[in-house]
Amino acid sequence: MRIQIVAVGTKMPDWVSTGVETFLSRFPTDMPVYFTEIAAGKRGKNADIKRILQKEGQATLAAIPKSNRIVTLEVNGCPWDTPNLASQLDNWKMDGRDVSLLIGGPEGLAPECLRVSEQRWSLSPLTLPHPLVRIIVAESLYRAWSVTQNHPYHRE
């Protein structure tokens, strides 16, 4: 199984890239996790947010292989703790499809992305900065994987 994290936004600060890569590099070759970045629409004083979201949504969906399970990250999604996420990983493996996790831009995900979502995951009821979400998702996935493998990382 491969896990694709599709995130709106490019040009992340070095601390984000370093944090994400720290965890992505630890995954085994039989379960690679990788990022696909989608360029965020230009926002300004008179920006047409609805149109920007629509374009971001189209680009996001175009980046996902057709057969992938789509999981959106949303404030109102299911709050999975580490054991729940580990269980989700096992379920996803049994499903036989690759997984795409979607992280939206400043206004969240486009309605088209929400419509095709098979599962909705909430990291927190708080609104988190998108660069930080990338690190939290990468670490959470690694920790959940370590639980499924009885690897000592999850006990740290």
Secondary structure, DSSP 4 states (H G I P E B T S, - for coil): --EEEEEE-----HHHHHHHHHHHTTS-TTS-EEEEEEPPPP--TT--HHHHHHHHHHHHHHTS-TT-EEEEEEEEEE---HHHHHHHHHHHHHHTS-EEEEE-BTTB--HHHHHH-SEEE-S-SSPPPHHHHHHHHHHHHHHHHHHHTT-GGGG-
